[in-house]
Amino acid sequence: GWAGGYPEIVKENELFERYYRELGIVPAGEWDAFMAALREPLPATLRITGYRSHAREILHCLKEKYFRELQDLEVDGQKVEMPQSLSWYPEELAWHTNLSRKILRKSPQLEKFHQFLVSETECGNISRQEAVSMIPPLLLNVSPHHKILDMCAAPGSKTAQLIEMLHADMNVPFPSGFVIANDVDNKRCYLLVHQAKRLNSPCIMVVNHDASSIPNLQIDVDGRKEILFYDRILCDVPCSGDGTMRKNIDVWKKWTTQNSLQLHGLQLRIATRGVEQLAEGGRMVYSTCSLNPIENEAVIASLLEKSQGALELADVSSELPGLKRMPGITKWKVMLKDGQWFEEWKDVPSNRQTQIRPTMFPVKDEEKLKAMNLERCLRILPHHQNTGGFFVAVLIKKSPMPWNKRQPKV
């Protein structure tokens, strides 16, 4: 079927199915539901900007006026589904709806709703943001005095959330905290500036660096120059994006294990640079929109191993009640794009050792592995709450990184 002049995209990828079945990231008996969810389009989600005093009014307006009008509405003989609030997002400020753009344009009542959404988005009262991407900022536990670094920030919906959290206390017009939003791509930095402008906050600076080698900033403390350490760091790294198949349909066609193997090193370098700049007692959230352990648990495990006890995974199982999540896994294998599996580093032939690195494999030592608590990571599967796929790990820094400890002066 040629819909609108484009051939129908086939949502099949044999290698993808083989890979994830073998790794067992989906609970037994849920595989078909998982694959079916991936083939469904993603519901549109929106978030009401949380710190404005009129957030309540916008919520009231949405619920009492626009959602009421949708209650018994039919378009082309089909009843319009009511928007639902995301059960785990605080204070009903995030909603998801299955209305497609096509339907929004068809009915006069929906047209009004659509216009309202567009105008409120332009003036910064509402953000269109994918549900899972709202999770990392919520797990950072931001307070208005925090110094925050967002390492790979564009296009900026998470950055906007962080800025809102700084302004949570409306009685403080200028919070002492700030967000430094970085992105390596110059053009995408303009998107960040645009997002930040909608919020009218004085507490944001946009910078354009490679996150894996972002320079230290110096601050003036009583006339002494000191290095700036951040209280909170969001490390949402570039990834293969196989959790976004519902939104980016071309991932179906292009998916191969090669993408993860190529990104693993960069992800580890960015995360390492992040924890170096984290203050002691600070929190860093590492996240990807990929389900692949090579980009997720493998990066976290090798970061924990390198840190020699300076970092620990936070247990966030009691945070965001209502969010269905799977624990991190402790066993996985590495697969080449031709479908060849490797269980451990010593099995990798020398001509493949540039593609596959030792840090991609799970830690063999049971004691060490247990101490890492990898099950504290969380993986969001699409069929559990009708979302995209996502991975989050929350790290706490307990002491300086071993390679940053100053040698005592003799």
N, C-alpha and C positions, 0 to 999 in steps of 0.2 A: 504493500500500500504506500503510494507516494502522498504523504500528507504535506500539503503546502510546498510541494516541489522538492522535498527532501526524502531520501529513502528512509524507511523505518530503521532505527538503530536496533540491532539485535542485542538484547541484554543477556548475553551468554559469554562465559569465559572459562573454558575447561581447566586451564592451569590454576586460575584463581580458586575454583572449587576444590581442586585436588590439594592445593597448598593449605587452605584453611581447614578442610576436613581433617587432614593429617595432623595439623597442629592442635586441633581440638579446642579452639577458643570459644566455640558455641556449645552450650550444654547438650547432652545427649537428648535426642528426640525433638530438638528445636531447629534442626538444620533447614527444613523446608520453610518454616516460618521466617527464618533469617533471610533466606534467598528471596522469598516472596516479597518481604519488606524492602529489600534492596531494589527490586524491580518497580516498586510503586514510586510515584513522584513525591517529593518532600513537601509536607504541609508548610504553608507560609507562617512564620512566627514574627511577632512584633513585641517590642519591649517599651513600656512607658518610662520615660526618663525620670529616674527615681528621686532626684533631689529637689526638683522644682516644687514650690509650695502648692502649685496647682496640679501636681500629678494626680492627687485624689480627685480633682474636678474632672480631669480628662478620663480617668477610670470610670467615674460616675456617668459621664456623658456617653462613653462607649457602651456601658452595660445598660443604662436606662433608656437611651435613645436608639443608638444604632443596632445593638444586638437584639433589642425588643422588636425592631422592625423586621429583623431577619427571621423571627420566630416561625411564622407560618408562610414564609415566602417560597414560591416554587418558580424554578427557571427551567424551561423546556420540559415541564411535567415532572421535574425532580425536586424533592424538598431540599432546601439549602441547609447544610449542616451548621449547627450553632458553633461559634468559636468557643474554645475551652481554655481555661487558664492552666498554665503549667504548674502541676501540683507542688513541685519542689522549689519554685521561684518565690522569694519572700513577698508578702503583701499583695499577691495577685497582680504584680506589675508586668507579667509576661503572658502572652496568649498565643495559641496556635489555631489556625483555621485552614480548612481544606478548600477554600475558595480559590479557583484558578483565575488568572488574569482575564481569560476568555469570558468566564461567568460574570466577573466584576463589571465588564463593559456592557453586558446584555440587558440588565434590568435597571429601571430608573431608581428604585430604592437603593440598589447596590451602587449605582453611579454616585449617589450622594455620599455613601459610606466611603467609597473610593476617593472622592474629592477631599473628604475630611482627613483620610489617612495621608494623602499626598501633601496637603497644606501643613498638617501637624509635623510631618517628617521634615519638611523644609525648614520649619522654624525650630527644630531640635527637640520637640516634645515627645516624639515617637521615633524609635529606630527599628528598621527591618533588620533582624539579626537571627541567624540560625540558633535554634534552641541549645544545642550542645556547646556552641561557642560562648554561651553566657556562663558556663560553669567555672572556667579558670579564674576569672576575676572574683567570683563569689568565694572561692576557696582561698583567696589570698588574705582574707580578713583585714581589709584596709581600714586604717583610721586616718582622720584629717591631718595628723602631723607626720604621716609616713613619707619618706623619700622613695619614690617608685621608679623602676626602670622597666620599660616595655621593650624587649630586645628586637623583636621582629613584628612591628606594630601594624603595618598597613594591612588592609584598608582602614582599620581603626575602630571597629565596633567595640572591641574589648577595651581599647584605650579610652573610649568615651565612657564605658562603664566604670573604669578606674577613676576618671575625673569626677564622675558623679559621686563616687564613694568618698572622695576627699571633701566634697561639699555636703556631706550627709547632715551636718549640723548647720541648719539655716541661720543660726544666730552668729556664726562666725563668717563674715563676708569674705575674708581672705585667710583660708587655712594655711598653716605654715608648711604643710607638705606640698609635694609637686610630682608631676609625672614627666619623665624624659622618654619620649617616644622615638624609637630609632627604626629606620628601615634602610636596607642596603640599596634599594632601587629609588633613584632620584625622582622619577615620575610618580611613584607610589607615595612618596613623601608629601606630594601636593594633596593627595587624597586625605592624608592624616591632617593636614592643615585645614582642609575643608571640613572634616568631621569635627575638629576641635573648635572651629569658629562657631558652629551651630550651638555650642554649649557656653560660649562667652566666658570662658574661665581664664583667669590670669596665671593658672598654675600648671601650664603645659609648655614644654619646649620640644620642638621636633628636630631631630638630628639625622644625618645621612651617613651611616658607617656600615662596614661589614661587621655584623654582630659578633663574629668569632674573634675579632681583634679590636673590639671597641675600646678606645683609650680610657684611662683613668681620668677623672676630673679632680681638680684640686679646689678645696674651699679654704676660706680664711677663717681660722678659729683663734680669736684673741691675738691677731697679728702673726700667728704661725700658719704655714701652709700645711694642710693635711689632705690626705686622699679621701675622696667621698665614697663612703660605702652606703649601699641602699638597704632600706628596711624590707622592701618587697620587690621581687623581680618576677616578671611574667616572661616565660621563655617558651613562646608558642612557635616552634621551629618549622622551617620549610619541610614538607613531607610528601610522600607519594600520593597522599590524598585518597586512598581507597575507601575511606569512610564517607566520602562525598559522592559516591556513585549515583545516589538518588537525585543529586543536583547537577553534577557534571557527568553527563551521560557518556562522554567520550572516554572516560576512565575504563568502561567495559572493554572497549576495543584495545586500549593501549596498555592495560595492566600487565606487568611482568614483574618477577621478583628482582630484576635488575635495578629498577628504580630505587628500591629500598637499600640495596647493597651500595649504590652510588651515594645515597644521602647519609648513610649511617655516620661516616667520619665527620661530615660537616655538623650534623646534629650534636655529636659528642663534643666537638670543639666549641660550639655555641654554648652548650650547657655548662661546659667547664669554665668558659669565660664568665658566665653568669655567676656561678658559685664563688668565683674569685672576688667578685665585686659585691657580694652579699655581706651585710653586717652580721656579726655573731648574734645568734638569737633570731635572725631574720628568716623569712619564708620565701622560697622560690617555687613557683608552679611551672612544671614542664608539661607541655601538652602537644599533641599532634592530632590531625584528623585522619589518622591511619590506624588500622587494626593490627599492623604487623609488629611482632615482638622484636624484630631486628631494629626497628626505629623507636621502639618503646622500652620494653624491659631490658633489652641488651644495652641501650644507652644508659639507663638508670643504674643497672648493675655495675657497669664498668666505671661509672662516675663514683658510686659508693665505694668500689674497691680502691680506686685511686685516692679517695679522700682519707683512707685509713682511720675511719671513725669520726672525721670532722663533720660528716653529714649523716642525717638519718631521715628515713621516710616517716612522714607524719601519718598517724592513724586518723583518717577523716571519715570513718564509717558512720559517725553520729552526725556529721555535718550534712546539710541539705537533705533532711528526711523527705522521703517521697521520691527520691531519685533512684531508679533501679540501676544497679551497676554490677559488673562482674569483677572479682578480685584479679590482681595481676597473676601471671603464670610464672612458674619457676623452671619449666622444662620446654625447650623448643629446639628446632633444627634449622639448618640453613640450606636453602635450595637455589641452585643456579637456574637461569632462564630456560635451559634445555630440560629442566625437570629432575636434575641430579641432586640427591640429598647428601648432606654431610652432618654427622652427629657431633664431631669435635674437630678442633683445629688441626690435630696431628693427621687427620685423614685427608686434608686438602692438598692436592698435588701442587708442586712448586709453581707451575705455570698459571695457577689460579690464585696464588697468594697475594696478587695485587688487588683482585676483586673482592676476595673474602678476607676479613681481618680477624685476628684472635678475639677482639672485643665483641664480635658478633655472637659468640657462643655463650651458653649459660655457664655459670661458675660450677665447677665440678665438686669442689670441697663442700660437703654437706653442712658442716658447722658454719662455714662462711655464709653459705646460701641462706641458712636459717636466720643468721644474724641480720641479713639484709632486709627481711620482711617484705619481699617483693609483692606479697599478696595485698599489701596496703595500697598499691597502685589501683586505679580503677579504669575499667574499659566499659564504654557505653555501647551496647549492641542495638542496631536499628529497630529490631522487632519488639523490643521490650517496651518502649514508650513512643513509638512512631517518630523517631528522630534520625539524624545521621549517625555514623559510627565515630567514636572519639576515644582518646586515651588521656588520662591525667595522672600526674604524680606530684605530690607535695613534699618538698624537701626542707628540712630545718638545718641551719648551720650552727654547730655547737662550738666549734673552735676554728682557727684559721686553717686554710688548706696546707698540707704538709710542705708544699714547695714555696709557700708564702711566709713561713715562719722566719722571722728575722734572726740571724745569728747573733747571740749575745756578744756585746763588745767585750774584748778581753781587757 
